[in-house]
Amino acid sequence: MTKNKKNKSMPIALTSSFLGDIPHGFFTRHGGVSTGIYQSLNIGKGSNDTVHNVDENRQRIKTHLGANTLITPHQIHSAICYEVSDKQDLDQPREGDAIVTTSRRLAIGILTADCTPILCADLKNGVIGAAHAGWRGATSGVITAMADMMRHKGADIGEMRAVIGPCIQMPNYEVGEEFYDNIYANHENGGRYFERHHETNKWHFNLSEFCSATLDKLGIAHETLPNCTYNEADSFFSYRRSQHVKEADYGRHGSFIMLP
């Protein structure tokens, strides 16, 4: 595995000019109040961090974006996408891994700690989406589900722009033979997303490239941020890294987008 790198100059959130002026951010682990292994902008309610810390960190993201409300789904590694509005009961988030809205000042987002966050917008028609694309969601169609829901709400494929955010990159994403066989057999040119590690002879999977290819097939213009959550320990949480270093738990990032 690649050695961890530190980057204390990383901002609270990464943004992309590809999404224009629309408020958004792939939030790092900087700028929050959590301590220890959750330092510092952990918004994972499923973690063992304190409720106070998580709520305060979510409030900081809300303030950073200028949002009235933050909404995240109860993620289950699925291909489920649903629409949200400012009338939704925020205390009981629905299960799913992608959400879409046409509401203003409502920041929609997802949580990750190695999986791929994808933010998408059609600013002309006023529709935005966010998807949590781990390997299960990505291979079962969560990105397509997000795009279909956006189109249902009035978006046009030709106007849609997406950004693939920080995730675990191929040098650090070792997978088993069964995983390789499944992707190779069930996805067009499935072998292109893998490389054999020359020392371990293990397959490594390119999750961000798989997501990029899906967006290409859908005809959605996009760009990919190159950051690796596993490799950049000072700036990103990583489930897989936490397992390798035997930490008791791990924090989660938020990636959010909002119609102003």
C-alpha positions in Angstrom: 0.0 0.0 0.0 1.0 3.6 -0.6 2.4 5.5 2.4 0.1 8.1 3.9 0.7 11.7 3.0 0.0 14.8 5.1 -1.4 18.0 3.8 -2.2 20.5 6.5 -2.9 23.2 3.9 -6.0 21.4 2.7 -9.1 23.6 3.0 -12.4 22.7 4.8 -13.8 21.7 1.4 -12.7 21.0 -2.1 -14.7 22.6 -4.9 -14.6 22.5 -8.7 -15.0 25.3 -11.2 -16.6 22.7 -13.4 -19.8 23.2 -11.4 -19.7 27.0 -11.9 -21.0 29.2 -9.2 -23.3 26.7 -7.6 -22.6 26.3 -3.9 -21.0 22.9 -3.2 -18.1 21.2 -1.5 -16.4 17.9 -1.0 -15.6 18.4 2.7 -12.3 17.3 4.2 -11.6 16.4 7.8 -10.5 20.0 8.5 -12.5 22.7 10.3 -14.5 20.8 12.8 -14.7 20.2 16.5 -14.2 16.4 16.8 -11.1 15.0 18.4 -8.9 11.8 18.3 -9.6 9.5 15.4 -12.6 11.7 14.4 -10.5 14.9 14.1 -12.1 17.1 13.1 -15.0 17.6 10.7 -16.7 14.2 11.2 -20.5 14.2 10.3 -21.1 10.5 10.6 -24.0 9.9 12.9 -23.2 6.2 12.6 -19.8 6.7 14.2 -19.1 6.6 17.9 -18.3 10.3 18.0 -20.5 12.4 20.3 -23.8 13.6 19.0 -22.8 17.2 20.0 -19.7 17.1 17.9 -21.5 15.6 14.8 -24.3 18.2 15.1 -21.8 21.1 15.5 -19.9 19.8 12.5 -23.0 19.6 10.4 -23.9 23.2 11.5 -20.5 24.4 10.3 -21.0 22.9 6.9 -24.5 24.5 6.7 -23.0 27.8 7.6 -20.1 27.4 5.1 -22.6 26.7 2.3 -25.2 29.3 3.4 -27.8 26.6 3.5 -31.1 26.6 5.3 -31.1 22.8 5.7 -28.8 19.9 5.2 -30.2 16.5 4.1 -28.4 13.2 3.8 -30.0 9.8 3.2 -29.6 6.7 5.4 -27.1 5.0 3.1 -27.4 1.2 2.5 -25.0 0.7 -0.6 -28.0 0.5 -3.0 -29.1 1.9 -6.3 -32.0 3.8 -4.6 -32.5 7.5 -5.5 -35.3 9.7 -4.2 -36.3 13.3 -4.3 -36.2 15.6 -1.3 -37.8 18.9 -0.5 -37.7 21.3 2.5 -40.9 19.7 3.7 -39.2 16.4 4.4 -39.0 15.1 7.9 -35.3 15.6 8.5 -35.3 13.4 11.7 -36.1 10.3 9.8 -34.0 10.2 6.6 -35.1 7.7 4.0 -32.9 4.7 3.0 -31.0 5.2 -0.3 -27.7 6.3 -1.8 -28.7 9.2 -4.1 -30.9 12.2 -3.6 -32.2 14.9 -6.0 -33.9 18.2 -5.3 -35.3 21.3 -7.1 -35.6 23.2 -3.8 -33.5 26.3 -3.1 -31.1 26.8 -0.2 -31.4 23.1 0.6 -28.0 21.4 0.7 -28.3 17.7 -0.3 -25.4 15.4 0.3 -24.0 12.0 1.1 -21.4 10.6 3.5 -18.2 8.7 2.5 -15.0 7.3 3.9 -13.5 5.7 0.7 -16.6 5.4 -1.4 -17.0 7.8 -4.3 -19.1 11.0 -3.8 -20.6 12.4 -7.0 -22.3 15.9 -7.2 -24.3 16.8 -10.2 -26.1 19.9 -11.4 -28.3 21.2 -14.2 -28.3 24.9 -13.2 -30.3 26.0 -16.2 -33.2 23.8 -15.2 -32.7 24.0 -11.5 -32.1 20.4 -10.6 -29.2 19.0 -8.5 -28.2 15.5 -7.3 -25.8 13.7 -5.0 -24.8 10.1 -5.1 -22.9 7.7 -2.8 -21.1 5.3 -5.2 -19.3 2.6 -3.4 -18.6 -0.5 -5.4 -22.0 -2.0 -4.7 -23.9 1.1 -5.6 -21.7 2.0 -8.6 -22.0 -1.5 -10.1 -25.7 -1.8 -9.4 -26.7 1.5 -11.0 -26.9 4.3 -8.4 -25.4 6.9 -10.8 -27.9 6.0 -13.5 -30.7 6.2 -10.9 -29.6 9.7 -9.9 -29.5 10.8 -13.5 -32.9 9.3 -14.2 -34.5 11.1 -11.2 -32.9 14.4 -12.3 -34.3 14.0 -15.8 -37.7 13.2 -14.2 -37.6 16.5 -12.4 -36.8 18.5 -15.5 -33.0 18.2 -16.0 -31.5 17.8 -19.5 -28.6 15.4 -20.0 -26.9 18.0 -22.2 -27.0 20.6 -19.4 -25.9 18.3 -16.6 -22.4 18.5 -15.1 -20.9 16.2 -12.5 -17.8 16.0 -10.4 -16.4 12.8 -8.9 -14.9 13.6 -5.6 -12.1 12.1 -3.4 -12.3 8.4 -2.9 -9.9 5.4 -2.5 -7.8 5.2 -5.6 -6.7 2.1 -7.4 -3.1 1.8 -5.9 -4.7 1.3 -2.4 -7.9 -0.6 -3.4 -7.0 -4.3 -3.3 -9.9 -6.7 -4.2 -10.3 -10.4 -4.4 -10.6 -12.8 -7.4 -14.3 -13.2 -7.0 -14.8 -9.4 -7.2 -12.7 -9.3 -10.4 -14.6 -12.2 -11.9 -18.0 -10.5 -11.2 -17.1 -7.2 -12.7 -15.4 -8.8 -15.7 -18.4 -11.0 -16.4 -21.2 -8.5 -15.9 -19.9 -5.2 -17.1 -18.7 -4.2 -20.6 -14.9 -4.2 -20.8 -14.9 -4.9 -17.1 -11.3 -5.9 -17.1 -10.2 -2.3 -18.0 -10.9 -1.2 -14.4 -8.3 -3.5 -12.8 -4.5 -3.9 -12.6 -2.5 -6.7 -11.0 -0.1 -5.5 -8.3 3.3 -6.7 -9.3 4.5 -7.7 -5.8 1.3 -9.2 -4.3 -0.3 -10.5 -7.5 -3.6 -9.1 -6.2 -6.1 -7.2 -8.3 -6.6 -3.5 -7.6 -9.9 -1.8 -8.7 -10.3 1.7 -10.2 -13.6 2.8 -8.6 -13.4 6.4 -9.8 -12.7 5.3 -13.4 -15.7 2.9 -13.2 -17.9 5.9 -12.1 -16.4 8.1 -14.8 -17.2 5.5 -17.5 -20.8 5.3 -16.2 -21.2 9.1 -16.6 -19.7 8.9 -20.1 -22.3 6.3 -21.1 -25.0 8.5 -19.8 -23.6 11.5 -21.8 -23.0 13.6 -18.6 -20.0 15.9 -18.8 -17.8 15.5 -15.7 -14.4 15.8 -14.1 -12.7 13.7 -11.5 -10.8 15.0 -8.5 -7.6 13.0 -8.0 -7.4 12.8 -4.2 -7.1 9.4 -2.5 -8.9 9.1 0.8 -6.7 6.2 1.9 -3.4 7.8 1.0 -4.0 11.4 2.4 -4.6 10.6 6.1 -4.3 14.1 7.3 -7.1 15.3 5.1 -9.5 12.4 4.6 -11.2 9.7 6.6 -10.8 6.1 5.3 -12.6 3.0 6.3 -10.0 0.7 4.8 -7.1 2.6 6.4 -8.8 2.4 9.8 -9.0 -1.4 9.4 -5.3 -1.6 8.4 -4.1 0.4 11.3 -6.6 -1.2 13.7 -8.4 1.9 14.8 -11.6 1.3 16.7 -13.8 3.4 14.4 -13.6 6.0 11.6 -15.1 9.4 10.7 -17.2 10.2 7.6 -17.0 13.1 5.1 -19.9 15.1 3.8 -20.2 16.1 0.1 -22.9 18.6 -0.5 -24.5 20.7 -3.3 -27.2 23.4 -3.2 -29.3 25.5 -5.5 -28.7 29.1 -4.4 
